[in-house]
Amino acid sequence: MKKLILAVIAAAFFLTGCTKADLSVKKAEGLNITATIFPQYDFASQLAGEKASVTMLLPPGSESHTYEPSPQDIIKIQNSDLFIYTGGESDNWIDEILKTLDTDSMKIISLMDVCETVSEESVEGMQTEEHASEDEAHNADMVKQDEHVWTSPANAVKICDAIFNALCELDNENSEYYSENHNRYTSLLDEIDNDFKEIVSSSKRNLLVFGDRFPFRYFADRYGIEYFAAFPGCAEETEASISTVTFLIDKVKQEEIPVVLYPELSNHRLADTIVEETGAKALMLHSCHNVTREEFDSGTTYAELMKRNEEVLKEALN
């Protein structure tokens, strides 16, 4: 990865003929905001409205954990008035790139700095070999920080607060405009947060089963939901062990779980396997990590995806 970063930076310098202090292109009117992935892209778009041009580096429909920056991406970052990224281990390449760029006039927001994160010290690991299959399937992030902080609408509000403050510092003349957008959008997020609380409190059960990765740790913690999953949130594995699959199938049968969940952009093969063995239904719970090209082009928002999740959660918990 380090070699890749150096190669990308070198290519960016070559393409633009610039030095470290001048890696830029002509800016559009208004603020230029660059976000690495969909959640922060949508939050910035909702708050900045027509007063900014917002760019998302991760192509719609692609996997963020295999994303590799291009020279054009480096130029977009340097050309930003506000740059928003997740932070954490998967974004180490960004920290390296930022060291090479002139960021004196740029506002930078890391989601991991805005929200309280779950670290390895606060997560209980596998206790004994005989419980390995259960612990492998449960409590996904046992080794490193979970980066999916935005899956909690309460954290989304904190992120929006940070973006709002940055917008006002960069463009104080339009602070009233940003304030109206901020109040409107965070009120909607608060409403969604309360909806989830009501759904969980009035449901028959409090357990979710994921036949896939589990990027919902902050969501589950927010609403006190118990869960079992095949892989951690950012796991690179694509095939679950036999013991994990057996454990999840048995858990669905024992608890009479009606729905087996999987995140967006998944092939959901494992979820389908569990469904075939149990008679449950496979449904998608959207982590909002990324959206399809069709969703992106149609202007699908974080709030809309969370509203869809409300209906899925109702079915999964009843």
C-alpha positions as CSV (number, residue, x, y, z in Angstrom):
1,M,0.0,0.0,0.0
2,K,2.9,2.4,0.8
3,K,4.4,1.8,-2.6
4,L,1.0,2.4,-4.2
5,I,0.5,5.7,-2.4
6,L,4.0,6.9,-3.4
7,A,3.2,5.9,-7.0
8,V,-0.1,7.7,-7.0
9,I,1.4,10.9,-5.6
10,A,4.3,10.8,-8.1
11,A,1.8,10.3,-10.9
12,A,-0.3,13.3,-9.7
13,F,2.8,15.5,-9.6
14,F,3.7,14.4,-13.1
15,L,0.3,14.9,-14.5
16,T,-0.1,18.4,-13.1
17,G,3.5,19.6,-13.2
18,C,3.0,20.9,-9.7
19,T,5.0,21.0,-6.5
20,K,3.8,20.0,-3.0
21,A,2.6,23.5,-2.4
22,D,0.7,23.8,-5.6
23,L,-1.1,20.5,-6.5
24,S,-4.3,22.1,-7.6
25,V,-6.7,22.9,-10.5
26,K,-9.1,25.7,-11.0
27,K,-11.9,25.6,-8.4
28,A,-15.6,25.8,-9.2
29,E,-17.7,28.6,-7.7
30,G,-18.7,28.0,-4.1
31,L,-17.1,25.5,-1.7
32,N,-15.5,22.3,-3.0
33,I,-16.1,19.4,-0.7
34,T,-14.6,15.9,-1.2
35,A,-15.9,12.9,0.7
36,T,-14.4,9.4,0.5
37,I,-17.6,7.3,0.8
38,F,-21.4,7.7,0.6
39,P,-22.4,8.6,4.2
40,Q,-20.2,11.7,4.5
41,Y,-21.0,12.5,0.8
42,D,-24.7,12.5,1.6
43,F,-24.4,14.4,4.9
44,A,-22.3,17.1,3.2
45,S,-24.7,17.3,0.3
46,Q,-27.7,17.7,2.6
47,L,-26.1,20.5,4.6
48,A,-24.2,22.4,1.9
49,G,-27.0,22.3,-0.6
50,E,-26.5,24.6,-3.6
51,K,-23.6,26.4,-1.9
52,A,-21.0,23.7,-2.6
53,S,-19.9,21.1,-5.1
54,V,-19.6,17.7,-3.4
55,T,-17.6,14.9,-4.8
56,M,-17.5,11.2,-3.7
57,L,-14.2,9.4,-4.3
58,L,-15.6,5.8,-4.0
59,P,-17.4,4.9,-7.2
60,P,-21.0,3.9,-6.7
61,G,-21.5,0.1,-6.5
62,S,-17.8,-0.6,-5.6
63,E,-16.3,-2.1,-2.5
64,S,-14.5,0.4,-0.3
65,H,-12.1,-2.0,1.2
66,T,-10.5,-2.7,-2.2
67,Y,-10.5,0.9,-3.4
68,E,-7.2,2.3,-4.7
69,P,-6.7,6.1,-5.2
70,S,-6.0,7.5,-8.6
71,P,-3.9,10.6,-9.3
72,Q,-7.1,12.4,-10.1
73,D,-8.4,11.6,-6.6
74,I,-5.3,13.2,-5.0
75,I,-5.9,16.3,-7.0
76,K,-9.6,16.3,-5.9
77,I,-8.4,16.1,-2.2
78,Q,-5.9,18.9,-2.6
79,N,-8.5,21.0,-4.4
80,S,-11.0,20.7,-1.5
81,D,-12.1,23.4,0.9
82,L,-13.5,20.6,3.1
83,F,-12.3,17.0,3.0
84,I,-14.2,14.3,4.9
85,Y,-13.0,10.8,5.4
86,T,-13.7,7.9,7.8
87,G,-10.4,7.4,9.4
88,G,-9.2,4.2,11.0
89,E,-7.1,1.4,9.5
90,S,-8.7,1.3,6.1
91,D,-7.9,5.0,5.6
92,N,-4.3,4.9,6.5
93,W,-3.4,5.7,2.9
94,I,-5.3,9.0,3.3
95,D,-3.2,10.0,6.3
96,E,0.0,9.3,4.3
97,I,-1.3,11.4,1.3
98,L,-2.3,14.3,3.5
99,K,1.2,14.6,4.8
100,T,2.4,15.3,1.3
101,L,-0.2,18.0,0.5
102,D,-0.7,21.6,1.4
103,T,-3.7,21.5,3.8
104,D,-3.2,24.8,5.5
105,S,-6.4,26.3,4.0
106,M,-8.4,23.0,4.1
107,K,-10.8,21.8,6.7
108,I,-10.4,18.1,7.4
109,I,-13.0,15.9,9.2
110,S,-12.3,12.3,10.3
111,L,-15.5,10.5,11.3
112,M,-13.5,8.4,13.8
113,D,-12.4,11.7,15.6
114,V,-16.0,12.9,15.7
115,C,-17.7,9.8,17.2
116,E,-16.8,7.6,20.2
117,T,-15.5,4.4,18.7
118,V,-15.4,0.8,19.8
119,S,-11.8,-0.3,20.3
120,E,-10.3,-3.6,20.9
121,E,-9.9,-2.9,24.6
122,S,-13.6,-2.6,25.0
123,V,-14.5,-5.7,23.0
124,E,-14.5,-9.2,24.6
125,G,-12.6,-11.8,22.5
126,M,-13.0,-15.6,22.2
127,Q,-12.9,-17.2,25.6
128,T,-12.3,-20.9,25.0
129,E,-11.8,-23.1,22.0
130,E,-15.1,-24.9,22.6
131,H,-16.9,-21.6,22.1
132,A,-14.8,-20.5,19.1
133,S,-17.5,-21.0,16.6
134,E,-20.0,-19.0,18.6
135,D,-17.6,-16.2,19.3
136,E,-16.4,-16.2,15.7
137,A,-20.0,-15.6,14.7
138,H,-20.8,-13.1,17.5
139,N,-19.4,-9.7,18.3
140,A,-17.6,-9.1,15.0
141,D,-14.9,-6.5,15.8
142,M,-12.6,-8.2,18.2
143,V,-9.3,-7.0,17.1
144,K,-9.5,-3.4,15.7
145,Q,-11.7,-0.4,15.8
146,D,-15.0,-0.6,14.0
147,E,-15.1,2.2,11.4
148,H,-18.8,2.1,10.6
149,V,-19.8,4.8,13.0
150,W,-22.4,6.3,10.7
151,T,-24.7,3.3,11.1
152,S,-26.1,4.8,14.3
153,P,-28.3,7.8,13.4
154,A,-27.2,9.4,16.7
155,N,-23.6,9.3,15.4
156,A,-24.8,10.7,12.1
157,V,-26.1,13.7,13.9
158,K,-22.6,14.2,15.5
159,I,-21.0,14.0,12.1
160,C,-23.5,16.5,10.7
161,D,-22.7,18.9,13.5
162,A,-19.0,18.7,12.6
163,I,-19.7,19.3,9.0
164,F,-22.0,22.3,9.8
165,N,-19.4,23.9,12.0
166,A,-16.8,23.5,9.2
167,L,-19.1,25.0,6.6
168,C,-19.8,28.0,8.8
169,E,-16.1,28.6,9.3
170,L,-15.4,28.3,5.6
171,D,-18.3,30.4,4.5
172,N,-19.7,32.4,7.3
173,E,-21.8,34.6,4.9
174,N,-24.1,31.6,4.3
175,S,-24.2,30.4,7.9
176,E,-27.9,31.0,8.2
177,Y,-28.5,28.9,5.1
178,Y,-26.4,26.1,6.5
179,S,-28.1,26.4,9.8
180,E,-31.5,25.9,8.3
181,N,-30.3,22.8,6.4
182,H,-28.6,21.5,9.5
183,N,-31.7,21.9,11.7
184,R,-34.0,20.3,9.1
185,Y,-31.7,17.3,8.5
186,T,-30.7,16.5,12.1
187,S,-34.4,16.7,13.1
188,L,-35.1,14.0,10.5
189,L,-32.2,11.9,11.8
190,D,-33.6,12.3,15.4
191,E,-37.0,11.2,14.1
192,I,-35.4,8.1,12.5
193,D,-33.5,7.4,15.7
194,N,-36.7,7.5,17.7
195,D,-38.4,5.3,15.2
196,F,-35.8,2.6,15.7
197,K,-36.1,2.8,19.4
198,E,-39.8,2.3,19.2
199,I,-39.5,-0.6,16.8
200,V,-37.0,-2.4,19.1
201,S,-39.0,-1.7,22.3
202,S,-42.2,-3.0,20.8
203,S,-40.8,-6.1,19.0
204,K,-41.2,-9.8,20.0
205,R,-37.5,-10.5,20.0
206,N,-34.2,-8.7,20.3
207,L,-31.8,-10.8,18.2
208,L,-30.6,-10.5,14.7
209,V,-28.7,-13.0,12.6
210,F,-26.5,-11.9,9.7
211,G,-25.3,-14.4,7.2
212,D,-22.6,-12.1,6.1
213,R,-20.3,-9.4,7.3
214,F,-21.5,-7.3,10.2
215,P,-21.0,-3.5,9.7
216,F,-23.8,-2.7,12.2
217,R,-22.0,-2.7,15.5
218,Y,-22.8,1.0,16.3
219,F,-26.4,0.5,15.2
220,A,-26.9,-2.6,17.4
221,D,-25.2,-0.9,20.4
222,R,-27.4,2.1,20.0
223,Y,-30.6,0.1,20.3
224,G,-29.5,-2.7,22.5
225,I,-29.9,-5.3,19.9
226,E,-28.2,-8.7,20.2
227,Y,-26.7,-10.2,17.1
228,F,-24.8,-13.1,15.5
229,A,-22.8,-12.8,12.3
230,A,-20.6,-14.8,10.0
231,F,-17.8,-12.2,9.7
232,P,-16.6,-9.0,11.3
233,G,-17.5,-5.7,9.8
234,C,-14.5,-5.3,7.6
235,A,-13.6,-8.9,7.3
236,E,-11.7,-10.0,4.1
237,E,-13.1,-13.6,4.4
238,T,-15.5,-14.7,1.7
239,E,-16.1,-18.3,2.9
240,A,-17.4,-19.1,6.4
241,S,-16.2,-22.1,8.3
242,I,-18.4,-25.1,8.6
243,S,-18.7,-24.6,12.3
244,T,-19.8,-21.0,11.8
245,V,-22.5,-22.0,9.2
246,T,-23.7,-24.8,11.4
247,F,-23.9,-22.5,14.4
248,L,-25.9,-19.8,12.6
249,I,-28.3,-22.4,11.2
250,D,-28.9,-23.9,14.6
251,K,-29.3,-20.5,16.2
252,V,-32.0,-19.5,13.6
253,K,-33.8,-22.8,14.2
254,Q,-33.6,-22.6,18.0
255,E,-34.7,-19.0,18.3
256,E,-37.2,-19.3,15.4
257,I,-35.6,-16.3,13.7
258,P,-37.8,-15.2,10.8
259,V,-35.2,-13.3,8.8
260,V,-31.5,-13.7,8.0
261,L,-29.9,-10.4,7.1
262,Y,-27.1,-9.4,4.7
263,P,-25.7,-5.9,3.9
264,E,-25.9,-4.0,0.6
265,L,-23.7,-5.1,-2.4
266,S,-23.4,-8.6,-1.0
267,N,-23.8,-11.8,-3.1
268,H,-25.7,-13.1,0.0
269,R,-24.8,-16.7,-0.8
270,L,-24.3,-17.6,2.8
271,A,-27.5,-16.0,3.9
272,D,-29.3,-18.0,1.1
273,T,-27.7,-21.2,2.4
274,I,-29.0,-20.5,6.0
275,V,-32.4,-19.7,4.6
276,E,-32.5,-23.0,2.6
277,E,-31.8,-24.9,5.8
278,T,-34.1,-23.0,8.1
279,G,-37.1,-21.7,6.1
280,A,-36.3,-18.1,7.1
281,K,-36.4,-15.2,4.7
282,A,-33.2,-13.4,3.5
283,L,-33.5,-9.6,3.6
284,M,-31.0,-6.7,3.1
285,L,-30.2,-4.3,5.9
286,H,-28.5,-1.3,4.4
287,S,-25.3,-0.1,6.2
288,C,-25.2,2.9,3.8
289,H,-21.5,2.2,3.2
290,N,-22.1,2.6,-0.5
291,V,-25.0,2.6,-3.0
292,T,-25.5,1.3,-6.5
293,R,-25.0,3.5,-9.5
294,E,-28.8,3.6,-10.0
295,E,-29.4,4.7,-6.4
296,F,-26.6,7.3,-6.6
297,D,-27.9,8.8,-9.9
298,S,-31.5,8.9,-8.6
299,G,-30.3,10.9,-5.5
300,T,-31.0,8.2,-2.8
301,T,-30.2,9.5,0.6
302,Y,-28.9,8.1,3.9
303,A,-32.3,9.0,5.5
304,E,-34.2,7.1,2.8
305,L,-32.1,4.0,3.3
306,M,-32.6,4.1,7.0
307,K,-36.3,4.4,6.5
308,R,-36.2,1.2,4.4
309,N,-34.2,-0.3,7.3
310,E,-37.1,0.4,9.6
311,E,-39.4,-1.9,7.7
312,V,-36.8,-4.6,7.5
313,L,-36.1,-4.4,11.2
314,K,-39.8,-4.7,12.0
315,E,-40.0,-7.9,10.1
316,A,-36.7,-9.3,11.5
317,L,-37.6,-8.7,15.1
318,N,-41.2,-10.0,14.9
